[in-house]
Amino acid sequence: MGDEDWEAEINPHMSSYVPIFEKDRYSGENGDNFNRAAASSSEMDDRPRRDHFVKSGFASGRNFGNRDAGESNKRGNTSAMGGFGAGKSFGNRGFSNSRFEDGDSSGFWRESSNDCEDNQTRNRGFSKRGGNELDQDECMQRTGGLFGSRRPALSGTGNGDTSQSRRGSGSGRGGYKGLNEEVITGSGKNSWKSEAEGGESGDTQGPKVTYIPPPPPEDEDSIFAHYQTGINFDKYDTILVEVSGHDAPPAILTFEEANLCQTLSNNIAKAGYTKLTPVQKYSIPIILAGRDLMACAQTGSGKTAAFLLPILAHMMRDGVTASRFKELQEPECIIVAPTRELVNQIYLEARKFSFGTCVRAVVIYGGTQLGHSIRQIVQGCNILCATPGRLMDIIGKEKIGLKQIKYLVLDEADRMLDMGFGPEMKKLISCPGMPSKEQRQTLMFSATFPEEIQRLAAEFLKSNYLFVAVGQVGGACRDVQQTVLQVGQFSKREKLVEILRNIGDERTMVFVETKKKADFIATFLCQEKISTTSIHGDREQREREQALGDFRSGKCPVLVATSVAARGLDIENVQHVINFDLPSTIDEYVHRIGRTGRCGNTGRAISFFDPESDNHLAQPLVKVLSDAQQDVPAWLEEIAFSTYIPGFSGSTRGSVFASVDTRKGKSTLNTAGFSSSQAPNPVDDESWD
Ligand SMILES: Nc1ncnc2c1ncn2[C@@H]1O[C@H](COP(=O)(O)OP(=O)(O)OP(=O)(O)O)[C@@H](O)[C@H]1O
């Protein structure tokens, strides 16, 4: 369903989703970001409608005013709507956090008035589509037009409000599909960025983000909590692995062969790892040998440990000293990933594997108080897990020095190098102090690696980097049973409810194309008495984390998500993925369905294929399905045949996945279709809040 269709449908019914305006939520204490923004923004008129709309369906609790009030309202809504994601604990945390913030202002670090909280979110300016959008958005940065709220008005008609104006050009009809997270612009007072790069504009205008994420549990059981590998874990051994590049060290077959130090080995055992996955067997010795690496392996097959373990082993071997309080920290390792939730997850893995060592991992990401990020860093930082925008902010504020960097990891590397994040990554490697690629080890991991992105990656990697391909590059995980149903846009909701009722309480992620639609579908499911929460880029970080928590805990077994949740998230027991809307790119499809069927467990993915809008995907879908030995519906083959475009490679219609290292020359094609960096006209507004 297109956005227009949806708005036409939802708007007349809005009042029925919108509970009575609860005024007290807008009159909170202590400089809450909404209060500030509301006072000056013409977006105010639309906000209550939208927020209530969101809240009416499922736990929302935007960071408005009095947090306790917000929480109690949320509970009220929750019970009214049949129990969606109340998240009591968040209320409590929010309260204590806000007190912490108060204390903080007189603490050792004081935020300057022009701190640019979450500016990365505001300035998600680099369009993945490049061209006009990039120019438009950069232009808006220069004119300070980006410092609106992250909360768009529902109708998006634009009334002079900065964010709406921005949406009008940047996202209203389709920011780049699938660009999920914060990008772009460091802008602290000491930013090394030039004015033209958008480093300074509007810093003083944006509302501050005050959210401080609750600290993760510290007890050992929680740190090492893990889920069981599935019945197909041993089948990983049958997947073909290809290593290309010169002088690759041999693979190892066991953890013992890696010769890791005792503490690391103990942590691996406590994490429940007894056997290496293929990507680990090949990547660990390569990284231990000091080589640069581009590794591509199916979703859920243990890529995170594949880079964390050898990095930690090196650090231990090199006698990394416990980092201590310093205003400028110089970490040995930076790990970047495209979404906040993913960097947080990587951080938790790093914390787990470094448990009992003197290596300190820190995580920073947008949507949280910048001061909080800085406080985490100055206490000591050996491994920094970060989203790009927040990272550049912190570097700009001279809290992080890059001189000691020995490892630079790009997780979801194809996303990190595409038009969305690529410019930011280039800036990172050319930051003052950043060791050249010859002096550092650069590691890239993903389940998909489009050919053109591989070429871009060469700029980051030493020329003798190794390329590991586990199975087919860009292939779907075979443990996911894929079904494609032909469903027209107006039948989708009915079909969704039918499927969810059959599924019962099993955990299910429902992917939709736009943030608005995520709200709408979540609300709709709530009304159908299906416990649902949602995650997308218009939700406050507090809400996003609460939604994920409610989904993880099973409190809300259905999570409606945009592409922000497509990559990397490792959630136990997700048995189903439903593509209510198909993404525009086949690699996005592969990542989305990879939220189930992880680590040898089986899962199911059902996709609604609407011939009105999804025909461009028919051909690559057929390929992905048949490569993963799935049934291909005859009707899909027919569509694929009728829309067949010979010679995709090199055509303007987009490139394809390389089945091999592109350095081998012209790669063979394994999947026709659009890669993420060359998507067709997108409809998703995910990236442009
Ligand atoms: N050797 C192993 N033994 C048991 N469990 C493992 C092993 N390696 C990884 N895991 C677990 O498998 C799950 C998936 O791992 P991870 O998230 O690193 O996958 P991934 O390949 O990065 O997936 P994605 O492509 O979706 O990002 C995690 O819960 C992780 O702890």
The ligand as a Gaussian input file, in Angstrom:
#p B3LYP/6-31G(d) Opt

LIG

0 1
 N       30.236000     -20.709000      17.624000
 C       29.063000     -20.431000      18.128000
 N       28.425000     -21.326000      18.934000
 C       27.210000     -21.029000      19.450000
 N       26.551000     -19.879000      19.238000
 C       27.141000     -18.972000      18.454000
 C       28.418000     -19.186000      17.868000
 N       28.734000     -18.104000      17.156000
 C       27.732000     -17.234000      17.292000
 N       26.758000     -17.754000      18.070000
 C       25.477000     -17.107000      18.408000
 O       24.726000     -17.061000      17.199000
 C       23.886000     -15.922000      17.196000
 C       24.065000     -15.158000      15.899000
 O       25.349000     -14.592000      15.852000
 P       25.600000     -13.156000      15.215000
 O       24.593000     -12.193000      15.719000
 O       27.043000     -12.839000      15.401000
 O       25.265000     -13.468000      13.680000
 P       25.609000     -12.624000      12.389000
 O       26.274000     -13.547000      11.439000
 O       26.353000     -11.395000      12.764000
 O       24.147000     -12.276000      11.870000
 P       23.623000     -11.021000      10.990000
 O       24.113000     -11.238000       9.587000
 O       22.150000     -11.115000      11.105000
 O       24.211000      -9.795000      11.611000
 C       24.255000     -15.115000      18.423000
 O       23.287000     -15.371000      19.428000
 C       25.607000     -15.671000      18.829000
 O       25.842000     -15.567000      20.219000

